[in-house]
């Protein structure tokens, strides 16, 4: 317990230092943002109407539009609309959005592939669009519990000048900006099973709002397309109809509010954006191109592009939206913005106004650089040689980072001063304008990239304390394992003869034979030689051979079921082949797997050497939830019907039955478990070696203890697998069964092997089977492979806590299965662990019983956690620290939680069972004592 507490403290301290809240400049941008950075101005309280006029006067750029409609299509990849690698979208995608494509072909709309920064989840991406700032990586966790955005942002700026704002759609906006909207109708973004109603709730108000003139900003956030992706992936049959629906919404907005505005005083700009893209299976959160490829589409009354290629083959960053909209509508750029304005949107402005927009953007970024680089003093910088009218560009600006920024900034500043002088003198030409534009872009690009990729300062001392605490926990755990294994070895030497200890196969022999069988793929010669080996061995060797065969075959199938890793996801595998075969085949496999699971569990219970009536009652109880799961598979496996009320009620019933039966069996079974009392019972030799001396009374109770633990272990494994049959994607039903077979085959082999194998080796082998199975189910080290859709099965409405628990259960199905199997492993292990020396109590048997099954997983996980923490510490300034290393570390920490939970369940089960049988033993001793009296 002390080691676990120290480890938890170490992880908390390290994460506090490594993932701090990203530092930001306090306050909001005001009139000072329209002056040079060294200009001092005192902020005065100005009423909204006057502030709006003041901003217009100071900016020297007339607002291009009066109203803004921001349409967010959640999860829409830009390539669906703009194509990829210079090629237009597929014909099916273009046919799904005909009106949007017509606007792009006519040049009225211009689109951008806007790269989003990881993590690619909704809340941090909305923050980036409205503030221009890249948030901290742990925003992926805050995405499920959104708090009000306190940083400077566009909505706050619009509100300060008196804008009236309306929001329809994702309720994340209401949580980020409480109290800013005049009217709103929010919907939950996490109930991904809903692909229809969630968008109808937005569109039902659209006609009413478009006909009103009392708003300045209308936000429409459609979630249905993202939900379609989560449920069925990019190629879902629901994707094309959803794109058509979005195209109709865009058409309605354009025809009602954009086209007629030539005759009205207020001009409206429509901006269509997506917060992120999605992978082929519809998930997101990582840093792949498919996930970061978001869309920005500007649609106004003027023509932005001359042809389809120039309207679609454009790139930008998602943070560039904030400064672009700020300058288009005449408000200050948010204080912590790191984006660069999109210049093609300002083509309707004069040359001087375009340069003024670039100047305001450069002033804002320079202020941010001054805050991040305290040594940045450009006023004392020697800029001789940088005032040539041709512009020096970044190639002439080297040296230290602060010197380079000063060089680029002053170069643009001097060229702009020269331009203004030539404008007065009327000596300017087109080359001067191009050089000045290039100089500004050099500075803006360099500053934006540095600010975007700059790692947050991390207190090394705090990180070192966290690592030291984790190393200390490793030392404590390994010390405990060492003394425990030493005690077990001493008892084995004392109780067993050398002859008994040398029986059975050696572990390296089993491994060598397994590798040979796998490599040669079972040719005839090998099979014949294997048969000869079996003939030369006893019955135990035959069972070990069968167990090894099941283990290897299951492992090979699991390896080919899903292609893991980013570089191999596009390669063919069994799951892709089955998906191409059709849903009927998958449903058949799902149902057959459920039947095999139920049959296997009933067979396992039948092996229990207990009263027949008791065994039949247990088997009947096991059949009830299994049949309900099969009913759900047959009636509601289709993804389009899993959100129905009947399916939800059925799943909720299964949850309740599994929970009640698990707790009930764990609580009552140790008291009710029948104990064989026949003195002629020949099965003693199965449980205890002949060299062990123990009184018959304790022997009976110890046999009952083993039977009880065995049955509870089956309850854990069977119910956990049934739960996975409900929650996992149907394609993953067979891997769940294969994982169970692997674990059972391993435990059978270990139980037959007697005491030859070290117990910690056996526990470690089972533990690593569970870790390998994690990837066999299609998981990876990126956040995009988390199955969000399954986390809402059985939920009638969104609940952050419940959906988070279900998501954890789905993601860590295999590791938890391996940890729960430790309960059965305890019952199948050598009986020496269950023998109580004279005058000993059940505390000793508890230590022998759960010592290794609990300590070994903790030790192995602590080594992995500590090692990866050290790697992360060394790589803290690496370019991929946020896109690769940080997601992996979150997985490692979540695995640690999984190990804690699994070990706790094993420990509680062992403790409670031993406690109850200890009380039963004492009760029988008192009973016999009273008889003797």
ZAMARGU-4260 file (C-alpha; in steps of 0.2 Angstrom, whole numbers, plus 5000, padded with zeros to 4 digits):
<rodrens>
0) 5000/5000/5000 | 5014/5012/5004 | 5023/5009/4988 | 5006/5012/4978 | 5004/5028/4988
5) 5021/5034/4984 | 5019/5030/4966 | 5003/5039/4965 | 5011/5054/4973 | 5025/5053/4961
10) 5014/5052/4945 | 5004/5067/4951 | 5019/5078/4955 | 5026/5073/4938 | 5010/5077/4928
15) 5008/5093/4938 | 5025/5099/4932 | 5024/5092/4914 | 5006/5097/4910 | 5004/5114/4918
20) 4991/5126/4913 | 4998/5135/4898 | 5003/5152/4903 | 4994/5166/4895 | 4994/5185/4895
25) 4980/5192/4907 | 4967/5204/4902 | 4960/5207/4885 | 4965/5217/4870 | 4959/5235/4869
30) 4963/5251/4860 | 4982/5248/4863 | 4982/5234/4851 | 4980/5247/4837 | 4996/5256/4842
35) 5014/5250/4842 | 5020/5238/4855 | 5030/5252/4864 | 5015/5264/4865 | 5008/5266/4882
40) 4989/5269/4883 | 4978/5269/4898 | 4963/5258/4897 | 4947/5267/4900 | 4929/5261/4902
45) 4920/5265/4886 | 4902/5261/4882 | 4900/5248/4868 | 4893/5260/4854 | 4908/5272/4857
50) 4920/5257/4858 | 4915/5251/4841 | 4917/5268/4833 | 4934/5270/4842 | 4940/5253/4836
55) 4935/5258/4818 | 4944/5274/4819 | 4960/5267/4826 | 4961/5251/4815 | 4960/5262/4799
60) 4952/5247/4791 | 4933/5248/4788 | 4924/5232/4793 | 4921/5221/4778 | 4905/5214/4785
65) 4892/5218/4798 | 4885/5201/4803 | 4893/5184/4804 | 4886/5167/4803 | 4898/5153/4809
70) 4892/5136/4804 | 4902/5122/4813 | 4901/5105/4805 | 4908/5094/4819 | 4921/5081/4812
75) 4920/5086/4794 | 4937/5082/4785 | 4942/5096/4773 | 4945/5083/4760 | 4927/5078/4759
80) 4924/5096/4752 | 4941/5101/4745 | 4949/5085/4739 | 4966/5080/4743 | 4984/5081/4736
85) 4977/5093/4722 | 4964/5081/4717 | 4945/5085/4719 | 4934/5075/4730 | 4927/5058/4724
90) 4911/5059/4713 | 4901/5052/4727 | 4906/5066/4739 | 4904/5080/4726 | 4886/5073/4722
95) 4883/5073/4741 | 4886/5092/4742 | 4881/5099/4725 | 4877/5117/4730 | 4894/5119/4740
100) 4903/5113/4725 | 4895/5125/4714 | 4900/5139/4725 | 4918/5134/4725 | 4918/5132/4706
105) 4911/5149/4704 | 4924/5157/4715 | 4910/5164/4727 | 4917/5152/4741 | 4935/5149/4745
110) 4941/5134/4756 | 4956/5130/4766 | 4963/5114/4773 | 4965/5121/4791 | 4978/5111/4801
115) 4972/5108/4819 | 4984/5105/4833 | 4982/5090/4844 | 4972/5084/4853 | 4959/5084/4840
120) 4944/5085/4851 | 4930/5098/4851 | 4933/5109/4866 | 4951/5114/4863 | 4948/5116/4844
125) 4934/5128/4847 | 4945/5138/4859 | 4959/5139/4846 | 4946/5146/4833 | 4940/5160/4844
130) 4956/5164/4853 | 4969/5160/4841 | 4979/5151/4855 | 4984/5133/4856 | 4979/5126/4873
135) 4987/5114/4884 | 4987/5095/4880 | 4976/5090/4895 | 4962/5100/4887 | 4958/5082/4880
140) 4952/5078/4898 | 4944/5095/4901 | 4934/5091/4885 | 4922/5081/4895 | 4920/5094/4908
145) 4921/5111/4899 | 4924/5126/4910 | 4921/5145/4905 | 4935/5152/4894 | 4943/5166/4903
150) 4956/5170/4890 | 4954/5184/4877 | 4943/5178/4863 | 4932/5184/4848 | 4916/5182/4857
155) 4921/5193/4871 | 4927/5206/4859 | 4911/5206/4849 | 4901/5206/4866 | 4911/5222/4871
160) 4906/5232/4856 | 4887/5227/4859 | 4885/5213/4847 | 4869/5202/4850 | 4874/5183/4848
165) 4863/5168/4845 | 4869/5150/4847 | 4861/5134/4841 | 4869/5117/4843 | 4883/5110/4854
170) 4881/5115/4872 | 4900/5116/4873 | 4898/5134/4867 | 4886/5138/4882 | 4899/5131/4894
175) 4913/5141/4886 | 4904/5157/4885 | 4890/5158/4899 | 4879/5173/4898 | 4885/5180/4881
180) 4870/5173/4870 | 4854/5182/4868 | 4845/5166/4863 | 4852/5148/4863 | 4847/5130/4861
185) 4860/5118/4866 | 4862/5099/4863 | 4873/5087/4871 | 4889/5083/4860 | 4893/5066/4869
190) 4878/5055/4865 | 4885/5049/4849 | 4871/5036/4845 | 4860/5051/4840 | 4864/5055/4822
195) 4847/5063/4818 | 4838/5072/4832 | 4854/5081/4837 | 4854/5091/4820 | 4836/5093/4819
200) 4836/5102/4835 | 4847/5115/4826 | 4838/5116/4810 | 4821/5118/4817 | 4826/5136/4823
205) 4836/5141/4808 | 4822/5148/4797 | 4816/5159/4811 | 4833/5166/4815 | 4838/5169/4797
210) 4822/5180/4795 | 4826/5190/4811 | 4838/5206/4811 | 4841/5207/4829 | 4857/5197/4830
215) 4875/5201/4824 | 4883/5183/4826 | 4874/5167/4823 | 4883/5151/4828 | 4876/5134/4821
220) 4885/5119/4828 | 4880/5103/4819 | 4885/5087/4828 | 4877/5073/4817 | 4891/5070/4805
225) 4904/5067/4819 | 4891/5055/4827 | 4889/5046/4810 | 4908/5044/4810 | 4909/5037/4828
230) 4895/5025/4824 | 4900/5019/4807 | 4916/5027/4801 | 4920/5038/4786 | 4912/5025/4774
235) 4896/5024/4784 | 4880/5022/4774 | 4874/5037/4784 | 4888/5049/4778 | 4881/5054/4761
240) 4864/5058/4768 | 4871/5068/4782 | 4882/5078/4769 | 4867/5081/4759 | 4858/5088/4774
245) 4873/5100/4778 | 4873/5105/4760 | 4854/5110/4761 | 4857/5120/4777 | 4872/5129/4768
250) 4861/5132/4753 | 4847/5139/4764 | 4858/5151/4773 | 4866/5157/4757 | 4850/5160/4747
255) 4842/5169/4762 | 4856/5179/4769 | 4870/5181/4757 | 4863/5183/4740 | 4850/5196/4744
260) 4861/5207/4754 | 4866/5218/4739 | 4850/5228/4742 | 4852/5230/4761 | 4864/5240/4772
265) 4870/5225/4783 | 4882/5213/4774 | 4883/5195/4781 | 4898/5183/4780 | 4896/5164/4781
270) 4910/5155/4788 | 4909/5136/4787 | 4922/5127/4798 | 4925/5110/4806 | 4934/5107/4822
275) 4943/5092/4817 | 4943/5078/4805 | 4941/5059/4808 | 4951/5043/4805 | 4944/5029/4793
280) 4935/5021/4808 | 4927/5038/4813 | 4937/5042/4828 | 4948/5057/4832 | 4960/5064/4845
285) 4977/5061/4838 | 4989/5070/4826 | 4987/5060/4810 | 4983/5070/4794 | 4965/5063/4793
290) 4962/5070/4811 | 4970/5087/4809 | 4963/5091/4792 | 4949/5103/4797 | 4939/5114/4785
295) 4938/5133/4784 | 4926/5139/4770 | 4922/5158/4767 | 4907/5162/4758 | 4902/5181/4755
300) 4894/5192/4742 | 4911/5195/4732 | 4921/5183/4722 | 4936/5176/4731 | 4944/5164/4718
305) 4946/5164/4699 | 4944/5145/4697 | 4941/5129/4706 | 4959/5125/4709 | 4962/5142/4718
310) 4947/5140/4728 | 4951/5123/4735 | 4970/5121/4735 | 4974/5132/4750 | 4981/5128/4767
315) 4981/5137/4783 | 4981/5134/4802 | 4965/5133/4812 | 4972/5147/4824 | 4972/5158/4808
320) 4953/5160/4809 | 4954/5171/4825 | 4965/5186/4818 | 4956/5185/4801 | 4939/5187/4808
325) 4944/5200/4821 | 4951/5211/4807 | 4937/5208/4795 | 4925/5214/4809 | 4935/5228/4816
330) 4939/5222/4834 | 4956/5219/4842 | 4965/5203/4839 | 4964/5192/4855 | 4979/5194/4866
335) 4986/5176/4865 | 4983/5173/4847 | 4997/5164/4838 | 4988/5164/4821 | 4992/5174/4805
340) 4978/5182/4795 | 4972/5174/4779 | 4977/5187/4766 | 4966/5181/4752 | 4950/5186/4762
345) 4956/5204/4762 | 4958/5206/4743 | 4943/5219/4742 | 4954/5231/4753 | 4966/5243/4746
350) 4985/5240/4747 | 4987/5252/4762 | 4972/5243/4771 | 4980/5226/4768 | 4997/5232/4774
355) 4988/5239/4789 | 4980/5223/4793 | 4997/5214/4792 | 5005/5227/4803 | 4991/5225/4817
360) 4994/5206/4816 | 5013/5209/4818 | 5011/5221/4833 | 5000/5208/4842 | 5012/5194/4839
365) 5027/5204/4844 | 5019/5208/4861 | 5017/5190/4864 | 5035/5187/4859 | 5040/5200/4872
370) 5030/5191/4885 | 5038/5174/4881 | 5056/5181/4878 | 5060/5193/4892 | 5077/5197/4884
375) 5069/5203/4867 | 5074/5222/4866 | 5073/5227/4848 | 5074/5245/4852 | 5093/5243/4855
380) 5095/5231/4841 | 5108/5235/4828 | 5098/5234/4812 | 5111/5242/4800 | 5110/5233/4784
385) 5092/5228/4786 | 5084/5244/4779 | 5087/5240/4760 | 5071/5242/4750 | 5073/5224/4743
390) 5070/5216/4760 | 5082/5205/4768 | 5070/5191/4772 | 5073/5177/4784 | 5089/5171/4776
395) 5099/5186/4782 | 5091/5185/4799 | 5101/5172/4810 | 5109/5171/4826 | 5100/5169/4843
400) 5081/5167/4842 | 5078/5185/4850 | 5090/5193/4837 | 5081/5184/4823 | 5064/5190/4828
405) 5071/5208/4830 | 5079/5207/4813 | 5063/5201/4805 | 5052/5213/4814 | 5062/5229/4811
410) 5065/5224/4793 | 5046/5224/4790 | 5044/5240/4800 | 5057/5249/4790 | 5050/5243/4773
415) 5033/5249/4779 | 5040/5266/4784 | 5048/5267/4767 | 5032/5262/4758 | 5022/5276/4767
420) 5035/5289/4762 | 5034/5283/4744 | 5015/5283/4745 | 5016/5302/4750 | 5029/5305/4736
425) 5019/5294/4724 | 5035/5284/4720 | 5029/5267/4726 | 5028/5252/4713 | 5021/5234/4713
430) 5038/5227/4718 | 5039/5237/4734 | 5022/5231/4739 | 5027/5213/4736 | 5043/5215/4746
435) 5034/5222/4760 | 5021/5209/4760 | 5035/5196/4760 | 5044/5204/4774 | 5028/5204/4785
440) 5025/5186/4781 | 5042/5181/4785 | 5040/5188/4803 | 5023/5182/4805 | 5027/5165/4799
445) 5042/5163/4810 | 5034/5171/4826 | 5018/5160/4824 | 5028/5144/4821 | 5039/5147/4836
450) 5025/5152/4848 | 5015/5137/4842 | 5028/5124/4844 | 5037/5131/4859 | 5036/5119/4873
455) 5029/5126/4889 | 5042/5129/4902 | 5043/5114/4914 | 5050/5114/4931 | 5064/5101/4931
460) 5065/5100/4950 | 5047/5096/4951 | 5049/5083/4937 | 5064/5075/4946 | 5054/5074/4962
465) 5041/5064/4953 | 5053/5052/4945 | 5062/5050/4962 | 5046/5045/4970 | 5042/5032/4956
470) 5059/5025/4958 | 5056/5023/4976 | 5040/5014/4974 | 5049/5002/4962 | 5062/4998/4975
475) 5049/4995/4988 | 5039/4983/4977 | 5054/4973/4971 | 5060/4971/4989 | 5043/4964/4994
480) 5043/4952/4979 | 5061/4947/4983 | 5057/4942/5001 | 5040/4934/4996 | 5048/4923/4982
485) 5062/4918/4994 | 5050/4912/5007 | 5040/4902/4994 | 5057/4894/4988 | 5061/4889/5006
490) 5044/4881/5009 | 5046/4872/4992 | 5063/4865/4997 | 5056/4860/5014 | 5040/4852/5008
495) 5045/4844/4991 | 5058/4831/4987 | 5070/4835/4973 | 5062/4822/4962 | 5045/4830/4963
500) 5053/4847/4959 | 5062/4841/4943 | 5046/4834/4935 | 5037/4843/4920 | 5044/4852/4905
505) 5056/4866/4906 | 5049/4884/4902 | 5063/4886/4889 | 5058/4870/4880 | 5040/4874/4879
510) 5045/4891/4872 | 5057/4883/4859 | 5044/4871/4853 | 5031/4884/4852 | 5042/4895/4841
515) 5046/4881/4830 | 5028/4876/4827 | 5024/4894/4823 | 5038/4897/4811 | 5036/4881/4801
520) 5017/4883/4801 | 5014/4865/4806 | 5021/4855/4791 | 5018/4836/4791 | 5036/4832/4797
525) 5034/4843/4813 | 5017/4836/4817 | 5024/4819/4816 | 5039/4823/4827 | 5027/4832/4839
530) 5017/4816/4841 | 5032/4806/4845 | 5036/4818/4858 | 5019/4817/4865 | 5020/4798/4865
535) 5036/4799/4875 | 5028/4810/4889 | 5015/4807/4902 | 4997/4813/4902 | 5003/4830/4909
540) 5014/4832/4894 | 4999/4829/4882 | 4989/4843/4891 | 5003/4855/4891 | 5005/4852/4872
545) 4987/4855/4869 | 4988/4871/4880 | 5003/4877/4870 | 4994/4873/4854 | 4979/4884/4859
550) 4990/4897/4865 | 5000/4899/4849 | 4985/4897/4837 | 4975/4910/4847 | 4989/4922/4847
555) 4993/4921/4829 | 4974/4924/4825 | 4974/4939/4837 | 4990/4946/4829 | 4981/4946/4812
560) 4964/4952/4817 | 4969/4971/4818 | 4984/4979/4810 | 4991/4990/4824 | 5001/5006/4823
565) 4999/5021/4812 | 5011/5014/4798 | 5001/4998/4796 | 4983/5003/4798 | 4980/5002/4780
570) 4986/4985/4777 | 4974/4971/4776 | 4969/4961/4791 | 4955/4949/4797 | 4943/4962/4803
575) 4944/4972/4787 | 4940/4956/4777 | 4925/4952/4788 | 4919/4970/4786 | 4920/4968/4767
580) 4911/4952/4768 | 4896/4961/4776 | 4887/4964/4792 | 4878/4947/4792 | 4894/4937/4793
585) 4899/4948/4807 | 4883/4945/4816 | 4885/4927/4814 | 4902/4927/4821 | 4896/4938/4836
590) 4882/4926/4840 | 4893/4911/4838 | 4906/4918/4849 | 4893/4922/4862 | 4887/4904/4862
595) 4905/4897/4863 | 4908/4909/4878 | 4893/4903/4887 | 4897/4884/4884 | 4915/4887/4889
600) 4909/4894/4906 | 4897/4881/4909 | 4910/4868/4906 | 4922/4876/4917 | 4909/4876/4931
605) 4905/4858/4928 | 4924/4854/4933 | 4920/4860/4950 | 4921/4845/4962 | 4906/4850/4972
610) 4888/4844/4975 | 4879/4841/4959 | 4864/4851/4964 | 4874/4866/4969 | 4884/4866/4952
615) 4867/4865/4942 | 4861/4880/4951 | 4877/4890/4947 | 4876/4885/4929 | 4858/4890/4928
620) 4862/4907/4935 | 4876/4909/4923 | 4864/4905/4908 | 4852/4920/4912 | 4864/4935/4908
625) 4872/4925/4893 | 4855/4922/4885 | 4850/4940/4887 | 4866/4945/4878 | 4863/4933/4864
630) 4845/4941/4863 | 4853/4959/4861 | 4865/4952/4848 | 4851/4945/4837 | 4839/4960/4839
635) 4849/4975/4841 | 4867/4973/4834 | 4863/4984/4819 | 4871/5001/4824 | 4856/5010/4817
640) 4844/5002/4831 | 4856/5002/4846 | 4849/5018/4852 | 4831/5012/4853 | 4822/5012/4869
645) 4820/4993/4869 | 4838/4990/4866 | 4843/5003/4880 | 4831/4995/4892 | 4838/4977/4888
650) 4856/4983/4890 | 4852/4992/4907 | 4844/4976/4913 | 4859/4966/4908 | 4870/4979/4918
655) 4859/4977/4933 | 4859/4958/4933 | 4878/4957/4930 | 4881/4969/4944 | 4869/4961/4957
660) 4875/4943/4953 | 4894/4948/4954 | 4892/4957/4971 | 4879/4943/4977 | 4890/4929/4973
665) 4906/4937/4980 | 4897/4941/4996 | 4887/4925/4999 | 4897/4911/4991 | 4911/4909/5004
670) 4897/4906/5017 | 4887/4894/5006 | 4901/4885/4997 | 4898/4866/5002 | 4913/4858/5009
675) 4916/4839/5006 | 4917/4830/5023 | 4919/4812/5017 | 4935/4805/5025 | 4937/4793/5010
680) 4938/4807/4998 | 4952/4802/4986 | 4954/4819/4978 | 4965/4825/4993 | 4980/4819/4983
685) 4974/4831/4969 | 4975/4846/4981 | 4989/4842/4993 | 5006/4832/4991 | 5008/4817/5002
690) 5023/4825/5011 | 5012/4838/5018 | 5004/4834/5035 | 4988/4843/5040 | 4973/4839/5050
695) 4958/4833/5040 | 4947/4847/5047 | 4958/4861/5039 | 4960/4850/5024 | 4942/4850/5020
700) 4940/4869/5023 | 4955/4872/5012 | 4948/4862/4998 | 4932/4872/5000 | 4942/4888/4999
705) 4950/4883/4983 | 4933/4878/4975 | 4926/4895/4981 | 4940/4905/4974 | 4939/4895/4958
710) 4920/4899/4956 | 4922/4917/4960 | 4936/4918/4947 | 4924/4911/4934 | 4911/4924/4938
715) 4923/4938/4935 | 4930/4931/4919 | 4913/4926/4912 | 4903/4942/4917 | 4918/4953/4911
720) 4918/4944/4894 | 4899/4946/4893 | 4900/4964/4896 | 4913/4966/4882 | 4901/4957/4870
725) 4889/4971/4873 | 4901/4986/4873 | 4915/4981/4860 | 4912/4983/4842 | 4904/4967/4835
730) 4920/4963/4825 | 4930/4962/4842 | 4919/4948/4849 | 4930/4934/4842 | 4946/4942/4849
735) 4938/4943/4867 | 4935/4924/4866 | 4953/4921/4860 | 4960/4931/4874 | 4950/4921/4886
740) 4956/4904/4878 | 4974/4911/4879 | 4973/4915/4897 | 4964/4898/4902 | 4977/4888/4892
745) 4991/4897/4900 | 4984/4893/4917 | 4981/4875/4913 | 4999/4873/4907 | 5005/4881/4923
750) 4994/4871/4935 | 5000/4855/4926 | 5018/4860/4928 | 5018/4860/4946 | 5031/4869/4956
755) 5044/4869/4942 | 5040/4886/4936 | 5043/4901/4947 | 5026/4909/4952 | 5031/4926/4947
760) 5036/4920/4930 | 5019/4913/4927 | 5010/4929/4934 | 5021/4939/4922 | 5016/4929/4907
765) 4998/4930/4910 | 5000/4949/4913 | 5009/4952/4897 | 4996/4941/4888 | 4983/4954/4893
770) 4994/4969/4888 | 4997/4961/4871 | 4978/4958/4869 | 4975/4977/4872 | 4983/4979/4854
775) 4974/4964/4847 | 4958/4972/4850 | 4963/4987/4839 | 4969/4999/4852 | 4985/5009/4850
780) 4994/5023/4858 | 4984/5037/4849 | 4968/5044/4856 | 4959/5041/4840 | 4957/5022/4843
785) 4946/5025/4858 | 4929/5018/4855 | 4918/5033/4860 | 4902/5025/4852 | 4902/5010/4863
790) 4903/5021/4879 | 4885/5026/4876 | 4877/5008/4874 | 4863/5007/4887 | 4863/5025/4892
795) 4847/5035/4888 | 4856/5052/4890 | 4873/5058/4892 | 4882/5056/4908 | 4901/5060/4909
800) 4904/5048/4924 | 4895/5033/4917 | 4901/5035/4899 | 4919/5038/4905 | 4918/5022/4915
805) 4911/5012/4900 | 4925/5020/4889 | 4938/5014/4901 | 4930/4996/4902 | 4930/4995/4883
810) 4948/5002/4881 | 4956/4991/4894 | 4946/4975/4891 | 4961/4964/4889 | 4972/4970/4903
815) 4958/4969/4915 | 4953/4952/4909 | 4971/4946/4913 | 4971/4954/4930 | 4954/4946/4935
820) 4960/4929/4929 | 4972/4930/4944 | 4958/4924/4955 | 4956/4908/4945 | 4975/4906/4944
825) 4976/4906/4963 | 4964/4892/4964 | 4973/4881/4951 | 4990/4884/4958 | 5001/4872/4968
830) 4992/4868/4985 | 5008/4872/4994 | 5002/4890/4994 | 4986/4884/5003 | 4994/4874/5017
835) 4994/4882/5034 | 5009/4877/5045 | 5005/4872/5063 | 4999/4886/5074 | 4997/4898/5059
840) 4982/4908/5055 | 4973/4913/5038 | 4984/4929/5037 | 4998/4917/5031 | 4988/4909/5018
845) 4982/4926/5012 | 5000/4931/5009 | 5004/4915/5000 | 4988/4916/4990 | 4988/4934/4984
850) 5006/4939/4986 | 5013/4936/4969 | 4996/4939/4959 | 4995/4956/4966 | 5014/4961/4968
855) 5020/4956/4951 | 5008/4966/4940 | 5011/4981/4952 | 5030/4978/4949 | 5029/4976/4931
860) 5018/4991/4928 | 5029/5002/4940 | 5044/4998/4929 | 5035/5003/4913 | 5028/5018/4921
865) 5045/5024/4928 | 5054/5020/4912 | 5042/5030/4901 | 5042/5044/4913 | 5061/5045/4912
870) 5060/5045/4893 | 5047/5058/4893 | 5058/5069/4904 | 5072/5067/4892 | 5061/5071/4877
875) 5052/5085/4885 | 5058/5097/4872 | 5056/5085/4857 | 5046/5091/4842 | 5033/5077/4844
880) 5032/5078/4863 | 5013/5083/4862 | 5008/5073/4847 | 5017/5056/4851 | 5025/5055/4868
885) 5011/5064/4878 | 4996/5053/4872 | 5007/5038/4875 | 5010/5044/4893 | 4992/5046/4896
890) 4989/5028/4891 | 5003/5022/4903 | 4994/5032/4917 | 4977/5025/4912 | 4985/5007/4912
895) 4992/5011/4929 | 4974/5014/4935 | 4968/4998/4927 | 4982/4988/4936 | 4977/4997/4953
900) 4958/4992/4950 | 4962/4974/4945 | 4974/4971/4959 | 4962/4979/4972 | 4948/4967/4966
905) 4960/4952/4967 | 4966/4957/4985 | 4948/4961/4991 | 4942/4944/4984 | 4956/4934/4992
910) 4955/4944/5009 | 4936/4942/5010 | 4936/4923/5006 | 4950/4919/5018 | 4941/4929/5031
915) 4925/4920/5029 | 4933/4903/5029 | 4944/4907/5044 | 4927/4911/5053 | 4920/4895/5047
920) 4935/4886/5053 | 4934/4894/5070 | 4916/4890/5071 | 4919/4871/5067 | 4933/4871/5080
925) 4921/4878/5093 | 4908/4865/5088 | 4920/4850/5089 | 4926/4857/5106 | 4909/4858/5113
930) 4906/4840/5107 | 4921/4834/5116 | 4916/4843/5132
</rodrens>
